[in-house]
Amino acid sequence: MTKPGAGPEWTFDGVSYEVVAASDVATRDGYGYELWEIGASGRGMVLEAFWDDTTRLFTFTALTTEPLPFRLVEQFIESASKGVPPSK
């Protein structure tokens, strides 16, 4: 799967993650950051922060029921709060 806007790779507890910046106009209108667990045993996208241009809401979604390191989630939220919505 190709992920547009691939950004920094983070490692927590020996697991690699990648931040992806993506705009969505097909199913919803907005911009978001996604956190992907990568590698051979990666779970795919595990977190999303999304700015909806229509509702002007900034939301956070966890896409896994498996535990994630607290510092990973905290770092993702800090990063998303600086980049979403994108600066004009």
N, CA, C and O atoms as CSV, one atom per row, in Angstrom:
chain,resi,resn,atom,element,x,y,z
A,1,MET,N,N,0.849,-1.178,0.000
A,1,MET,CA,C,0.000,0.000,0.000
A,1,MET,C,C,0.891,1.236,0.000
A,1,MET,O,O,1.831,1.321,0.790
A,2,THR,N,N,0.610,2.176,-0.860
A,2,THR,CA,C,1.351,3.427,-0.899
A,2,THR,C,C,0.674,4.444,-0.007
A,2,THR,O,O,-0.538,4.651,-0.082
A,3,LYS,N,N,1.460,5.068,0.826
A,3,LYS,CA,C,0.922,6.055,1.752
A,3,LYS,C,C,1.446,7.425,1.348
A,3,LYS,O,O,2.658,7.639,1.377
A,4,PRO,N,N,0.578,8.365,0.970
A,4,PRO,CA,C,1.037,9.692,0.570
A,4,PRO,C,C,1.556,10.484,1.755
A,4,PRO,O,O,1.075,10.319,2.876
A,5,GLY,N,N,2.526,11.337,1.514
A,5,GLY,CA,C,2.992,12.245,2.554
A,5,GLY,C,C,3.712,11.569,3.697
A,5,GLY,O,O,3.652,12.050,4.829
A,6,ALA,N,N,4.404,10.449,3.430
A,6,ALA,CA,C,5.089,9.727,4.496
A,6,ALA,C,C,6.081,10.639,5.198
A,6,ALA,O,O,6.836,11.374,4.561
A,7,GLY,N,N,6.063,10.577,6.502
A,7,GLY,CA,C,6.914,11.448,7.295
A,7,GLY,C,C,7.870,10.669,8.173
A,7,GLY,O,O,8.358,9.608,7.784
A,8,PRO,N,N,8.138,11.193,9.356
A,8,PRO,CA,C,9.146,10.588,10.209
A,8,PRO,C,C,8.759,9.199,10.692
A,8,PRO,O,O,7.582,8.871,10.843
A,9,GLU,N,N,9.791,8.395,10.927
A,9,GLU,CA,C,9.580,7.076,11.505
A,9,GLU,C,C,9.948,7.148,12.978
A,9,GLU,O,O,10.997,7.688,13.330
A,10,TRP,N,N,9.105,6.613,13.833
A,10,TRP,CA,C,9.327,6.588,15.273
A,10,TRP,C,C,9.447,5.141,15.724
A,10,TRP,O,O,8.836,4.252,15.131
A,11,THR,N,N,10.227,4.900,16.763
A,11,THR,CA,C,10.337,3.558,17.336
A,11,THR,C,C,10.035,3.633,18.831
A,11,THR,O,O,10.633,4.416,19.569
A,12,PHE,N,N,9.094,2.800,19.249
A,12,PHE,CA,C,8.719,2.694,20.659
A,12,PHE,C,C,8.689,1.222,21.025
A,12,PHE,O,O,8.052,0.423,20.339
A,13,ASP,N,N,9.367,0.863,22.091
A,13,ASP,CA,C,9.399,-0.522,22.571
A,13,ASP,C,C,9.747,-1.503,21.453
A,13,ASP,O,O,9.196,-2.602,21.395
A,14,GLY,N,N,10.657,-1.108,20.571
A,14,GLY,CA,C,11.103,-1.984,19.494
A,14,GLY,C,C,10.156,-2.091,18.311
A,14,GLY,O,O,10.407,-2.868,17.390
A,15,VAL,N,N,9.074,-1.326,18.318
A,15,VAL,CA,C,8.096,-1.345,17.232
A,15,VAL,C,C,8.216,-0.042,16.441
A,15,VAL,O,O,8.307,1.035,17.030
A,16,SER,N,N,8.216,-0.138,15.105
A,16,SER,CA,C,8.355,1.044,14.249
A,16,SER,C,C,6.998,1.564,13.806
A,16,SER,O,O,6.084,0.801,13.493
A,17,TYR,N,N,6.897,2.898,13.789
A,17,TYR,CA,C,5.686,3.587,13.370
A,17,TYR,C,C,6.068,4.674,12.377
A,17,TYR,O,O,7.200,5.158,12.383
A,18,GLU,N,N,5.130,5.052,11.532
A,18,GLU,CA,C,5.366,6.117,10.567
A,18,GLU,C,C,4.183,7.070,10.558
A,18,GLU,O,O,3.028,6.646,10.543
A,19,VAL,N,N,4.484,8.365,10.566
A,19,VAL,CA,C,3.451,9.391,10.490
A,19,VAL,C,C,3.216,9.714,9.018
A,19,VAL,O,O,4.162,9.916,8.256
A,20,VAL,N,N,1.955,9.757,8.634
A,20,VAL,CA,C,1.582,10.053,7.254
A,20,VAL,C,C,0.618,11.232,7.252
A,20,VAL,O,O,-0.371,11.239,7.986
A,21,ALA,N,N,0.911,12.221,6.430
A,21,ALA,CA,C,0.003,13.354,6.241
A,21,ALA,C,C,-0.806,13.076,4.982
A,21,ALA,O,O,-0.242,12.756,3.936
A,22,ALA,N,N,-2.120,13.195,5.080
A,22,ALA,CA,C,-2.961,12.860,3.932
A,22,ALA,C,C,-4.178,13.757,3.861
A,22,ALA,O,O,-4.767,14.112,4.882
A,23,SER,N,N,-4.545,14.117,2.649
A,23,SER,CA,C,-5.776,14.865,2.463
A,23,SER,C,C,-6.810,13.902,1.897
A,23,SER,O,O,-6.475,12.986,1.146
A,24,ASP,N,N,-8.050,14.116,2.260
A,24,ASP,CA,C,-9.125,13.234,1.808
A,24,ASP,C,C,-10.234,14.093,1.222
A,24,ASP,O,O,-10.816,14.930,1.913
A,25,VAL,N,N,-10.518,13.886,-0.035
A,25,VAL,CA,C,-11.627,14.592,-0.676
A,25,VAL,C,C,-12.601,13.617,-1.318
A,25,VAL,O,O,-13.630,14.026,-1.855
A,26,ALA,N,N,-12.279,12.320,-1.265
A,26,ALA,CA,C,-13.136,11.315,-1.887
A,26,ALA,C,C,-14.345,10.964,-1.012
A,26,ALA,O,O,-15.485,10.981,-1.475
A,27,THR,N,N,-14.076,10.646,0.257
A,27,THR,CA,C,-15.168,10.224,1.139
A,27,THR,C,C,-15.543,11.270,2.168
A,27,THR,O,O,-16.649,11.251,2.708
A,28,ARG,N,N,-14.628,12.179,2.439
A,28,ARG,CA,C,-14.871,13.285,3.354
A,28,ARG,C,C,-13.927,14.405,2.942
A,28,ARG,O,O,-12.964,14.165,2.213
A,29,ASP,N,N,-14.184,15.595,3.391
A,29,ASP,CA,C,-13.421,16.750,2.942
A,29,ASP,C,C,-12.549,17.249,4.075
A,29,ASP,O,O,-13.038,17.875,5.015
A,30,GLY,N,N,-11.247,16.972,3.987
A,30,GLY,CA,C,-10.379,17.433,5.049
A,30,GLY,C,C,-8.960,16.946,4.916
A,30,GLY,O,O,-8.530,16.494,3.855
A,31,TYR,N,N,-8.233,17.047,6.029
A,31,TYR,CA,C,-6.810,16.765,6.065
A,31,TYR,C,C,-6.490,16.091,7.384
A,31,TYR,O,O,-7.067,16.435,8.416
A,32,GLY,N,N,-5.581,15.138,7.358
A,32,GLY,CA,C,-5.268,14.474,8.605
A,32,GLY,C,C,-3.873,13.925,8.687
A,32,GLY,O,O,-3.133,13.889,7.704
A,33,TYR,N,N,-3.529,13.498,9.878
A,33,TYR,CA,C,-2.309,12.748,10.138
A,33,TYR,C,C,-2.743,11.347,10.505
A,33,TYR,O,O,-3.726,11.146,11.219
A,34,GLU,N,N,-1.993,10.380,10.004
A,34,GLU,CA,C,-2.233,8.980,10.327
A,34,GLU,C,C,-0.963,8.416,10.940
A,34,GLU,O,O,0.140,8.809,10.562
A,35,LEU,N,N,-1.112,7.501,11.878
A,35,LEU,CA,C,0.032,6.808,12.449
A,35,LEU,C,C,-0.083,5.338,12.071
A,35,LEU,O,O,-1.042,4.654,12.427
A,36,TRP,N,N,0.922,4.875,11.341
A,36,TRP,CA,C,0.952,3.501,10.847
A,36,TRP,C,C,1.993,2.709,11.604
A,36,TRP,O,O,3.128,3.159,11.765
A,37,GLU,N,N,1.610,1.517,12.076
A,37,GLU,CA,C,2.585,0.578,12.631
A,37,GLU,C,C,3.137,-0.180,11.438
A,37,GLU,O,O,2.395,-0.839,10.709
A,38,ILE,N,N,4.444,-0.083,11.244
A,38,ILE,CA,C,5.045,-0.656,10.040
A,38,ILE,C,C,5.939,-1.844,10.387
A,38,ILE,O,O,6.185,-2.135,11.558
A,39,GLY,N,N,6.410,-2.510,9.366
A,39,GLY,CA,C,7.265,-3.676,9.551
A,39,GLY,C,C,6.492,-4.938,9.222
A,39,GLY,O,O,5.303,-4.891,8.906
A,40,ALA,N,N,7.178,-6.062,9.299
A,40,ALA,CA,C,6.591,-7.346,8.913
A,40,ALA,C,C,5.334,-7.687,9.712
A,40,ALA,O,O,4.398,-8.277,9.172
A,41,SER,N,N,5.307,-7.323,10.981
A,41,SER,CA,C,4.135,-7.654,11.805
A,41,SER,C,C,3.287,-6.422,12.107
A,41,SER,O,O,2.481,-6.445,13.037
A,42,GLY,N,N,3.457,-5.344,11.333
A,42,GLY,CA,C,2.725,-4.103,11.578
A,42,GLY,C,C,1.219,-4.265,11.440
A,42,GLY,O,O,0.737,-5.047,10.620
A,43,ARG,N,N,0.487,-3.519,12.250
A,43,ARG,CA,C,-0.976,-3.572,12.254
A,43,ARG,C,C,-1.600,-2.625,11.244
A,43,ARG,O,O,-2.823,-2.605,11.103
A,44,GLY,N,N,-0.799,-1.841,10.539
A,44,GLY,CA,C,-1.363,-0.836,9.642
A,44,GLY,C,C,-1.664,0.434,10.418
A,44,GLY,O,O,-1.002,0.730,11.412
A,45,MET,N,N,-2.657,1.184,9.970
A,45,MET,CA,C,-2.987,2.447,10.627
A,45,MET,C,C,-3.585,2.182,12.009
A,45,MET,O,O,-4.525,1.400,12.153
A,46,VAL,N,N,-3.017,2.857,13.035
A,46,VAL,CA,C,-3.492,2.654,14.407
A,46,VAL,C,C,-4.113,3.908,15.010
A,46,VAL,O,O,-4.943,3.810,15.913
A,47,LEU,N,N,-3.719,5.091,14.522
A,47,LEU,CA,C,-4.279,6.351,15.031
A,47,LEU,C,C,-4.515,7.315,13.873
A,47,LEU,O,O,-3.824,7.275,12.855
A,48,GLU,N,N,-5.506,8.180,14.056
A,48,GLU,CA,C,-5.770,9.217,13.067
A,48,GLU,C,C,-6.215,10.494,13.777
A,48,GLU,O,O,-7.017,10.459,14.710
A,49,ALA,N,N,-5.678,11.614,13.315
A,49,ALA,CA,C,-6.147,12.946,13.716
A,49,ALA,C,C,-6.634,13.595,12.432
A,49,ALA,O,O,-5.885,13.667,11.458
A,50,PHE,N,N,-7.885,14.073,12.412
A,50,PHE,CA,C,-8.477,14.541,11.157
A,50,PHE,C,C,-9.194,15.871,11.338
A,50,PHE,O,O,-9.985,16.051,12.265
A,51,TRP,N,N,-8.900,16.798,10.430
A,51,TRP,CA,C,-9.579,18.089,10.365
A,51,TRP,C,C,-10.611,18.001,9.250
A,51,TRP,O,O,-10.260,17.784,8.090
A,52,ASP,N,N,-11.883,18.169,9.600
A,52,ASP,CA,C,-12.971,18.124,8.618
A,52,ASP,C,C,-13.270,19.543,8.160
A,52,ASP,O,O,-13.718,20.375,8.948
A,53,ASP,N,N,-13.021,19.819,6.877
A,53,ASP,CA,C,-13.260,21.162,6.340
A,53,ASP,C,C,-14.735,21.544,6.360
A,53,ASP,O,O,-15.065,22.727,6.450
A,54,THR,N,N,-15.614,20.572,6.279
A,54,THR,CA,C,-17.048,20.846,6.238
A,54,THR,C,C,-17.588,21.236,7.614
A,54,THR,O,O,-18.284,22.241,7.760
A,55,THR,N,N,-17.254,20.424,8.619
A,55,THR,CA,C,-17.772,20.674,9.977
A,55,THR,C,C,-16.832,21.537,10.809
A,55,THR,O,O,-17.229,22.067,11.846
A,56,ARG,N,N,-15.588,21.678,10.358
A,56,ARG,CA,C,-14.541,22.411,11.061
A,56,ARG,C,C,-14.221,21.762,12.419
A,56,ARG,O,O,-13.822,22.442,13.364
A,57,LEU,N,N,-14.404,20.439,12.495
A,57,LEU,CA,C,-14.069,19.684,13.701
A,57,LEU,C,C,-12.719,19.004,13.531
A,57,LEU,O,O,-12.395,18.511,12.450
A,58,PHE,N,N,-11.941,18.980,14.595
A,58,PHE,CA,C,-10.665,18.287,14.639
A,58,PHE,C,C,-10.872,17.086,15.548
A,58,PHE,O,O,-11.117,17.251,16.743
A,59,THR,N,N,-10.777,15.873,14.996
A,59,THR,CA,C,-11.086,14.666,15.763
A,59,THR,C,C,-9.882,13.735,15.840
A,59,THR,O,O,-8.945,13.834,15.048
A,60,PHE,N,N,-9.931,12.837,16.806
A,60,PHE,CA,C,-8.891,11.847,17.046
A,60,PHE,C,C,-9.567,10.486,17.099
A,60,PHE,O,O,-10.588,10.322,17.767
A,61,THR,N,N,-8.996,9.500,16.390
A,61,THR,CA,C,-9.566,8.156,16.375
A,61,THR,C,C,-8.464,7.125,16.578
A,61,THR,O,O,-7.420,7.181,15.927
A,62,ALA,N,N,-8.704,6.185,17.486
A,62,ALA,CA,C,-7.816,5.032,17.653
A,62,ALA,C,C,-8.429,3.889,16.856
A,62,ALA,O,O,-9.605,3.567,17.024
A,63,LEU,N,N,-7.634,3.284,15.995
A,63,LEU,CA,C,-8.130,2.241,15.100
A,63,LEU,C,C,-7.661,0.853,15.516
A,63,LEU,O,O,-7.598,-0.058,14.690
A,64,THR,N,N,-7.338,0.693,16.777
A,64,THR,CA,C,-6.914,-0.592,17.305
A,64,THR,C,C,-7.462,-0.748,18.718
A,64,THR,O,O,-7.652,0.232,19.439
A,65,THR,N,N,-7.706,-1.972,19.092
A,65,THR,CA,C,-8.096,-2.250,20.473
A,65,THR,C,C,-6.896,-2.735,21.275
A,65,THR,O,O,-6.992,-2.941,22.485
A,66,GLU,N,N,-5.765,-2.917,20.596
A,66,GLU,CA,C,-4.534,-3.339,21.262
A,66,GLU,C,C,-3.870,-2.126,21.918
A,66,GLU,O,O,-3.975,-1.014,21.402
A,67,PRO,N,N,-3.201,-2.325,23.027
A,67,PRO,CA,C,-2.551,-1.212,23.715
A,67,PRO,C,C,-1.457,-0.561,22.868
A,67,PRO,O,O,-0.773,-1.222,22.086
A,68,LEU,N,N,-1.316,0.741,23.047
A,68,LEU,CA,C,-0.238,1.514,22.434
A,68,LEU,C,C,0.509,2.222,23.551
A,68,LEU,O,O,-0.102,2.606,24.548
A,69,PRO,N,N,1.828,2.405,23.408
A,69,PRO,CA,C,2.575,3.135,24.443
A,69,PRO,C,C,2.022,4.552,24.616
A,69,PRO,O,O,1.764,5.248,23.634
A,70,PHE,N,N,1.843,4.967,25.858
A,70,PHE,CA,C,1.279,6.281,26.144
A,70,PHE,C,C,2.098,7.381,25.489
A,70,PHE,O,O,1.531,8.294,24.889
A,71,ARG,N,N,3.412,7.313,25.591
A,71,ARG,CA,C,4.275,8.353,25.025
A,71,ARG,C,C,4.121,8.422,23.505
A,71,ARG,O,O,4.223,9.507,22.931
A,72,LEU,N,N,3.881,7.303,22.848
A,72,LEU,CA,C,3.635,7.289,21.398
A,72,LEU,C,C,2.381,8.085,21.075
A,72,LEU,O,O,2.396,8.930,20.180
A,73,VAL,N,N,1.306,7.827,21.788
A,73,VAL,CA,C,0.040,8.539,21.564
A,73,VAL,C,C,0.230,10.023,21.849
A,73,VAL,O,O,-0.234,10.873,21.089
A,74,GLU,N,N,0.907,10.325,22.936
A,74,GLU,CA,C,1.164,11.714,23.309
A,74,GLU,C,C,1.971,12.430,22.222
A,74,GLU,O,O,1.648,13.558,21.849
A,75,GLN,N,N,3.014,11.779,21.718
A,75,GLN,CA,C,3.843,12.383,20.666
A,75,GLN,C,C,3.037,12.578,19.381
A,75,GLN,O,O,3.189,13.592,18.700
A,76,PHE,N,N,2.189,11.620,19.055
A,76,PHE,CA,C,1.352,11.741,17.862
A,76,PHE,C,C,0.393,12.929,17.992
A,76,PHE,O,O,0.237,13.706,17.050
A,77,ILE,N,N,-0.240,13.068,19.143
A,77,ILE,CA,C,-1.176,14.188,19.354
A,77,ILE,C,C,-0.434,15.525,19.287
A,77,ILE,O,O,-0.932,16.481,18.694
A,78,GLU,N,N,0.750,15.594,19.892
A,78,GLU,CA,C,1.540,16.829,19.817
A,78,GLU,C,C,1.889,17.169,18.370
A,78,GLU,O,O,1.779,18.324,17.956
A,79,SER,N,N,2.304,16.177,17.612
A,79,SER,CA,C,2.668,16.391,16.217
A,79,SER,C,C,1.458,16.822,15.403
A,79,SER,O,O,1.541,17.764,14.615
A,80,ALA,N,N,0.344,16.142,15.588
A,80,ALA,CA,C,-0.880,16.476,14.835
A,80,ALA,C,C,-1.381,17.860,15.183
A,80,ALA,O,O,-1.871,18.575,14.309
A,81,SER,N,N,-1.268,18.253,16.440
A,81,SER,CA,C,-1.777,19.571,16.830
A,81,SER,C,C,-0.985,20.698,16.176
A,81,SER,O,O,-1.490,21.812,16.040
A,82,LYS,N,N,0.252,20.417,15.770
A,82,LYS,CA,C,1.073,21.421,15.088
A,82,LYS,C,C,0.841,21.423,13.575
A,82,LYS,O,O,1.087,22.437,12.922
A,83,GLY,N,N,0.370,20.298,13.003
A,83,GLY,CA,C,0.266,20.195,11.552
A,83,GLY,C,C,-1.126,20.077,10.985
A,83,GLY,O,O,-1.305,20.152,9.769
A,84,VAL,N,N,-2.116,19.895,11.835
A,84,VAL,CA,C,-3.490,19.746,11.365
A,84,VAL,C,C,-4.346,20.784,12.071
A,84,VAL,O,O,-4.262,20.855,13.297
A,85,PRO,N,N,-5.155,21.587,11.415
A,85,PRO,CA,C,-5.250,21.659,9.963
A,85,PRO,C,C,-3.992,22.285,9.372
A,85,PRO,O,O,-3.256,22.988,10.064
A,86,PRO,N,N,-3.749,22.027,8.092
A,86,PRO,CA,C,-2.539,22.571,7.479
A,86,PRO,C,C,-2.568,24.102,7.462
A,86,PRO,O,O,-3.625,24.715,7.315
A,87,SER,N,N,-1.410,24.692,7.612
A,87,SER,CA,C,-1.321,26.150,7.558
A,87,SER,C,C,-1.604,26.628,6.153
A,87,SER,O,O,-1.255,25.968,5.174
A,88,LYS,N,N,-2.227,27.761,6.066
A,88,LYS,CA,C,-2.538,28.312,4.743
A,88,LYS,C,C,-1.513,29.336,4.373
A,88,LYS,O,O,-1.588,29.925,3.295
